[in-house]
Amino acid sequence: MLKALSQFRLTLSANSEVRPGDGGTETFTEQETNGYVLFRANCNSCHRAPLFTTGAFANNGLAVDTTYRDAGRMKITGEPADSLKFKIPTLRNIEFSFPYMHDGRFKSLRNVLDHYAEGLLHSTMLASELRDGVVLSKDERTDLMAFLLTLSDREFCFNPDHAFPRE
């Protein structure tokens, strides 16, 4: 089983454009380059290449979901310091991984960027990287989204060899 999984993993790809000048990638548009600069300044501390995650847990300023009443990592650890901390997801193929956030509350990337720019719930548990807020104009959000879309590998996502078996 391990050998089969290992062979399958070798067929998986990471053919997204990571940053301008990477060997073998297409060059970014001006908008994608601007978005990359914004990403490095505002998002990179939690979403680092190559996987675009640190794998850590953080409070990202979401209000408690009144339906699920999800306490985050604290439900597992029992530690109050872990209240409303959720695993930082990868941004690879983010274009195709909606709905967004741990509870699916955001239906679009625009909603996510609006949350970080205008909707952070400040608390003592908020991740230190977000305490000063994320200042992004509407145009900067558009540029950042353009960069985020470069993290998608359409060839991989739509490869019929990786599709759910129809039979």
C-alpha positions as CSV (number, residue, x, y, z in Angstrom):
1,M,0.0,0.0,0.0
2,L,2.8,2.4,0.9
3,K,4.5,1.8,-2.5
4,A,1.3,2.4,-4.3
5,L,0.6,5.6,-2.5
6,S,4.2,6.7,-3.1
7,Q,3.9,6.1,-6.8
8,F,0.6,8.0,-6.9
9,R,2.1,11.0,-5.1
10,L,4.8,11.1,-7.8
11,T,2.1,11.8,-10.3
12,L,0.8,14.8,-8.4
13,S,2.0,18.2,-9.4
14,A,2.7,21.7,-8.1
15,N,2.7,23.4,-11.5
16,S,1.5,26.7,-10.3
17,E,3.4,29.9,-10.8
18,V,5.0,30.6,-7.5
19,R,6.8,33.8,-8.1
20,P,8.3,35.8,-10.9
21,G,11.6,34.5,-12.2
22,D,11.1,30.9,-11.0
23,G,12.7,28.6,-13.5
24,G,10.2,27.3,-16.0
25,T,7.3,29.5,-15.0
26,E,5.6,32.1,-17.1
27,T,6.2,35.6,-16.1
28,F,3.6,37.4,-14.1
29,T,1.5,40.2,-15.3
30,E,1.9,43.6,-13.7
31,Q,-1.2,42.9,-11.6
32,E,0.0,39.5,-10.5
33,T,3.4,41.0,-9.6
34,N,1.7,43.8,-7.5
35,G,-0.4,41.1,-5.8
36,Y,2.7,39.1,-5.1
37,V,4.3,42.1,-3.4
38,L,1.1,42.6,-1.3
39,F,1.1,38.9,-0.5
40,R,4.7,39.0,0.7
41,A,3.9,42.0,2.9
42,N,0.6,40.8,4.4
43,C,0.1,37.0,4.0
44,N,3.5,35.3,3.8
45,S,4.0,35.0,7.5
46,C,1.2,32.4,7.7
47,H,1.1,31.2,4.1
48,R,4.7,30.4,3.1
49,A,5.9,28.8,-0.1
50,P,6.1,26.1,-1.3
51,L,3.0,24.8,0.3
52,F,1.6,28.3,1.2
53,T,0.9,27.3,4.8
54,T,2.9,26.9,8.0
55,G,0.7,24.1,9.2
56,A,0.3,26.0,12.4
57,F,-3.0,27.1,14.1
58,A,-4.1,30.7,14.4
59,N,-7.0,32.9,15.3
60,N,-7.8,34.8,12.1
61,G,-10.3,37.2,13.5
62,L,-13.5,35.4,12.7
63,A,-16.6,35.8,14.9
64,V,-17.9,32.7,16.5
65,D,-20.2,30.8,14.2
66,T,-23.5,30.8,16.1
67,T,-24.6,27.6,14.4
68,Y,-21.6,25.4,15.0
69,R,-20.2,27.2,18.1
70,D,-16.8,25.9,17.1
71,A,-14.2,26.6,19.7
72,G,-11.3,25.7,17.4
73,R,-8.2,23.9,18.6
74,M,-9.3,24.5,22.2
75,K,-11.9,21.7,21.7
76,I,-9.0,19.3,21.2
77,T,-6.4,20.6,23.6
78,G,-8.6,22.0,26.4
79,E,-6.2,25.0,26.5
80,P,-8.0,28.5,26.6
81,A,-5.1,29.9,24.7
82,D,-6.2,27.8,21.7
83,S,-9.7,29.3,21.6
84,L,-10.8,30.0,18.0
85,K,-7.5,28.9,16.6
86,F,-7.8,27.0,13.4
87,K,-5.3,25.3,11.1
88,I,-3.8,27.6,8.5
89,P,-4.8,26.1,5.2
90,T,-2.7,25.8,2.1
91,L,-3.4,28.3,-0.7
92,R,-2.5,25.9,-3.4
93,N,-5.4,25.5,-5.8
94,I,-7.3,28.0,-3.6
95,E,-9.4,29.0,-6.7
96,F,-11.1,25.6,-6.5
97,S,-11.3,25.0,-2.7
98,F,-14.3,27.1,-1.8
99,P,-16.3,27.7,0.4
100,Y,-13.6,29.3,2.5
101,M,-12.7,29.3,6.2
102,H,-13.0,26.3,8.5
103,D,-16.8,26.6,8.5
104,G,-17.3,27.6,4.8
105,R,-18.8,31.0,5.7
106,F,-17.2,32.8,2.7
107,K,-18.3,31.8,-0.8
108,S,-15.6,33.8,-2.7
109,L,-12.0,34.9,-2.4
110,R,-13.2,38.5,-2.5
111,N,-15.2,37.8,0.7
112,V,-12.1,36.4,2.3
113,L,-10.0,39.4,1.4
114,D,-12.8,41.8,2.5
115,H,-12.7,40.0,5.9
116,Y,-9.0,40.5,6.4
117,A,-9.2,44.2,5.2
118,E,-12.4,45.2,7.0
119,G,-13.9,42.5,9.1
120,L,-11.3,41.3,11.6
121,L,-12.7,40.7,15.1
122,H,-10.0,42.0,17.4
123,S,-9.5,40.0,20.5
124,T,-6.6,39.0,22.8
125,M,-6.5,35.7,20.9
126,L,-6.1,37.3,17.5
127,A,-2.9,36.1,15.7
128,S,-0.1,38.6,16.3
129,E,0.4,39.0,12.5
130,L,-3.2,40.4,12.2
131,R,-3.2,42.7,15.3
132,D,-2.4,45.9,13.3
133,G,-5.0,44.9,10.7
134,V,-4.5,44.3,7.0
135,V,-4.8,47.5,5.1
136,L,-5.8,46.8,1.5
137,S,-7.6,49.1,-0.9
138,K,-10.2,47.6,-3.3
139,D,-7.6,47.7,-6.1
140,E,-5.0,46.0,-4.0
141,R,-7.4,43.3,-3.1
142,T,-7.9,42.7,-6.8
143,D,-4.2,42.6,-7.4
144,L,-3.8,40.2,-4.5
145,M,-6.5,38.0,-5.9
146,A,-4.8,38.0,-9.3
147,F,-1.7,36.6,-7.5
148,L,-3.7,34.0,-5.6
149,L,-5.1,32.7,-8.8
150,T,-1.6,31.9,-10.0
151,L,-1.4,29.3,-7.2
152,S,-3.8,27.1,-9.1
153,D,-2.7,24.2,-11.2
154,R,-5.6,23.7,-13.6
155,E,-3.9,20.9,-15.4
156,F,-3.7,18.9,-12.2
157,C,-7.2,19.9,-10.9
158,F,-8.9,18.8,-14.1
159,N,-6.8,15.8,-15.0
160,P,-9.2,12.9,-15.6
161,D,-6.7,10.5,-14.1
162,H,-7.3,12.1,-10.7
163,A,-11.0,12.3,-11.0
164,F,-13.4,10.2,-8.8
165,P,-14.1,6.9,-10.6
166,R,-17.4,7.0,-12.5
167,E,-18.0,3.3,-12.2
